[in-house]
């Protein structure tokens, strides 16, 4: 099993958000700014990698009939640790993300990777899978947040880039803006994947 392939699949080919359309709720809520998206992405990736590792190591010791509750306990433990660390070292980000940090526990991407991959594969491939999916998800929500923040506030990472004369499109930092942005990005990803598939057929 090639670790590089397990890592890269989550970035484009099996991107959790743009291809599998998972974890859309926090993607809609936390992408009003790039800072929020980066914070959520790092927290999400850390939980995904750590939970994949532990679940992979315990896969042969956990009876199949209680595997889902066991996975949730492992994931919840790491989410709690990440939440406490963030509250201690980045209180502003912690306050901004709010309820969406503990909701990582029930994020279908994390539970899905535990069930579909980590519970069936060794530790190193599970780490690579978790890291790739986490990076792919982070890149996706940062892309959404970048568009929304630039158009909706005229800033990037809180720094003004369009000048004081720019009139922000306030709809972009409202819920409707997230749907509009995600719709265009989903369309772009579908076009990319379709053209890639057509090239393979020609070859």
Residue pairs with C-beta under 8 A, 6 or more apart in sequence:
1 121
1 122
1 125
3 124
3 125
3 128
4 128
6 125
6 128
6 129
6 132
7 128
7 129
7 131
7 132
7 135
8 132
9 129
9 132
10 16
10 129
10 131
10 132
10 133
10 134
10 135
10 136
10 137
11 132
11 135
11 136
11 139
12 19
12 136
12 192
13 19
14 20
14 133
14 136
15 136
15 137
15 140
15 189
16 22
16 23
16 109
16 133
16 136
16 137
16 140
17 23
17 24
17 27
17 136
17 137
17 140
17 141
18 140
18 185
18 186
18 189
19 189
19 193
20 109
21 186
22 107
22 108
22 109
22 112
23 44
23 107
23 108
23 109
23 137
24 182
25 103
26 40
26 100
26 103
26 104
26 107
26 141
27 140
27 141
27 144
27 178
27 182
28 175
28 178
28 179
28 182
29 100
29 178
30 36
30 37
30 39
30 40
30 97
30 100
30 141
30 145
31 37
31 141
31 144
31 145
31 148
31 178
31 181
32 145
32 148
32 149
32 152
32 173
33 96
33 145
33 148
33 149
33 153
33 157
33 158
34 142
34 145
34 146
34 149
34 156
34 157
35 93
35 96
35 157
35 158
36 93
36 96
36 97
36 145
37 138
37 141
37 142
37 144
37 145
37 146
38 138
38 142
39 86
39 90
39 93
39 96
39 97
40 97
40 100
40 101
40 141
41 134
41 137
41 138
41 139
41 141
41 142
42 138
43 82
43 86
43 97
43 101
43 104
44 104
44 107
44 109
44 110
44 134
44 137
44 138
45 130
45 131
45 134
45 135
45 137
45 138
46 78
46 82
46 134
47 75
47 78
47 79
47 82
47 104
47 110
48 109
48 110
48 113
48 130
48 131
48 133
48 134
49 127
49 130
49 131
49 134
50 78
50 130
51 71
51 74
51 75
51 78
51 110
51 114
51 118
51 130
52 113
52 114
52 117
52 118
52 126
52 127
52 129
52 130
53 118
53 123
53 126
53 127
53 130
54 74
54 78
55 70
55 71
55 74
55 114
55 118
55 119
55 126
56 118
56 119
56 121
56 122
56 123
56 126
56 127
57 123
58 70
58 74
59 118
59 119
59 120
62 70
67 115
67 119
68 111
68 115
71 111
71 114
71 115
71 119
72 105
72 111
74 114
75 104
75 105
75 110
75 111
75 114
76 105
79 101
79 102
79 104
79 105
80 102
82 101
82 104
83 94
83 101
83 102
86 93
86 94
86 97
86 101
87 94
94 101
104 110
109 133
109 137
113 129
113 130
113 133
117 125
117 126
117 129
118 126
118 129
118 130
121 129
140 185
143 185
144 178
144 181
144 182
144 185
146 156
147 172
147 181
147 185
148 172
148 173
148 177
148 178
148 181
149 155
149 156
149 173
150 156
150 161
150 162
151 168
151 169
151 172
151 177
152 168
152 169
152 170
152 171
152 172
152 173
152 174
152 177
153 168
153 173
154 160
154 161
154 162
154 163
154 166
154 168
155 161
155 162
169 177
171 177
171 180
172 180
172 181
